[in-house]
Amino acid sequence: MNGTLIGEVDVGACYRGAAIDSRRVEGGELFFALPGERTDGHRFVAAALAAGAAAAVVGTPAADAGGPQIRVDDVTEALHELTRDHRRLLDIRVAAVTGSAGKTTTKDLLALLLGECWRVRKSLGNLNNLLGFPLTLLATGTDCEWLVAEMGMSVPGELAAVSRLGRPDVAIFTNVRPAHLAGFEEPDGAPADVEAIARAKAELLEGLAADGLIVANAGDPRVVGLVERYLAARRREAAPATAKSVVWYEVEPARNKVPRAELTAHGVEPLAGEPGTRFTLEYRGASANVELPLHGRVNVENFLAAAACALRLGVPIETVASAARRPRPGAGRGEVVSLPSGATLVDDSYNSNPEAARLALEAARLLDGRRHVAILGDMLELGSAEGRYHRQLGRDAAELGFGLVAGVGELASETVAAAGEAGVETAWFEDTRAASAGAPPLIREGDVVLVKGSRGAALEHLVEALLQERPN
C-alpha cells in the first residue's frame, strides 16, 4: 500500500485489522476513509482516531484529526492492495461460499465441521463483498489454518474481483436463484434472466487455485451448468482442473437419474417434538444418521454443502454426523421459537428472494399448528419482474394451505392480492411499524407464523413485537 505518512506513524507497528465504519473501531485498526453514496468516510477520521484507530488511510488529509494519517491516491484501491498483500503473506487455505441463498448458514456449518480438525476463522457476519471481504481477511492472523468466507455480489464483475482478492482453495456453490435481478437488467430495460445470475456466480472460479476443489449442488441445474461449463473450458485449455476436482452433493436424488452426487441425504423428515430434521448421510459407501437442529429441507441442503467439503478434505463421516447436533440457527434465519400468545414463530426475517420464500413456506407447513400464517415483506432488487414474483408468492402460499397471508410493504400488496384472489384471508400493512402494531392481534394460540422478507424490509422489528405480544 503506497502512501504518504502524515503525523507520527509507527511504521513497525502491527495493526489490528481494518475498519471502514468509525463506530466499529475497537482499537488498533487502520481506518479507511472510503467515499460513499450517502456519506464520506473522511468526515469521520477524527472520530475513528479518537476511538483508537492506529491510523487513518485517506485521500485528502483531515486537519486537526488528532492522530496519524496515510494519504493515498485511491482509498478503495489501497484497501484492496493491502488485502492482496496480506493474502500472499498468510499461510492459510480459504474456502469460499457463494449462492443466492444459504451462504451464511453454510459458512457457519463449514467452519464448525472444519474446526473439528483445524484452526478455523470465518467471515465476520455476512461481510462478503469488495468492502466486507477485505475486513474479514485483514482480521485473520497466523493462528488460522482455514478461513471460511462468504463471497457475494450484486452486479456483474463484483464476485470475480472478490475472488481474486481471496484466491480461494475451495469454491462452494449452494444454489442459483432469482436474486439481485435489478443489477442485471439490460440497458433497454429488458428483464434479467436468471442465467445471468448463474454466470455471475461462476465468477467465484476466477480466483480459484489451480489445484482447487469445487463443491457443487447437483440438485440445482444452474449450478450444474455453470460448473460443467467451467470444466469444459478448462479441458479445452488443457488446464489442470478436471472432473476429479469437483464433489457433488444432493438432497434425496431422484432414483431414475444418472448418479452424480458423491454425498447424499436420504429419508429427510422432521425431528419429533423439536425443530430440526433427521436423515441418513451417505458418502462413498459409508453412511451415518444425522440429527440436525435446523428447520427445513433448505438447511439440510446447506449442511450437505458444508459436509461435502469437510468430507473431501478428510474429516471422518462419524465426526461430521456428531458435529451436526451442535449448530443453532442465526438470528432471522429460520429460528423456531414459542410466542407468548401460544403460537409458534418461524423467524426467517433476515432476507428473502422468490425461491427462498417458497421453500420457507414449504418448511413452515411441516410444523404442526391449528393454522398457518405467512407474514411476507417486500422482496427487493428483482427489477421489472418484481410484480410477477410477488404475485406468484401469494399463489404459492394459497396452494400450500396457509390460512392467513399478511403483506408488509408496497410490493407485498401484490402478494396479498394474489392470495386473496385464491380465497385466503389476508391483511396488508404499509410498513414494518404498521405491521408491528397490527399483526400481533391477528395471531391466535396454536398458529404457526412464518415471517420472511428482504433485508430492507426490516421485519426483525415485527419479530420483536410478536415476541412481546401477550395473549388477549
Secondary structure, DSSP 8 states (H G I E B T S, - for coil): ---EEESS--TT-----EES-GGG--SS-EEE--B-SS-BGGGGHHHHHHTT-SEEEESS--TT-SS-EEE-S-HHHHHHHHHHHHHHH---EEEEEE-SS-HHHHHHHHHHHHTTTS-EEE-STT--STTHHHHHHHT--TT-SEEEEE---SSTTHHHHHHHHH--SEEEE----S-SGGGG--TT-----HHHHHHHHGGGGGG--TT-EEEEETT-HHHHHHHHHHHHHHHHTT-S--GGGEEEEEES--TTS----SEEEEEEEE-TTSS-EEEEEEETTEEEEEEE-S-SHHHHHHHHHHHHHHHHHT--HHHHHHHTTS----TTSSEEEE-TTS-EEEEE-S---HHHHHHHHHHHHTS--SEEEEEEE---S-GGGHHHHHHHHHHHHHHTT-SEEEEESTTHHHHHHHHHHTT-EEEEESSHHHHHHHSGGG--TTEEEEEE--GGG-THHHHHHHHH----
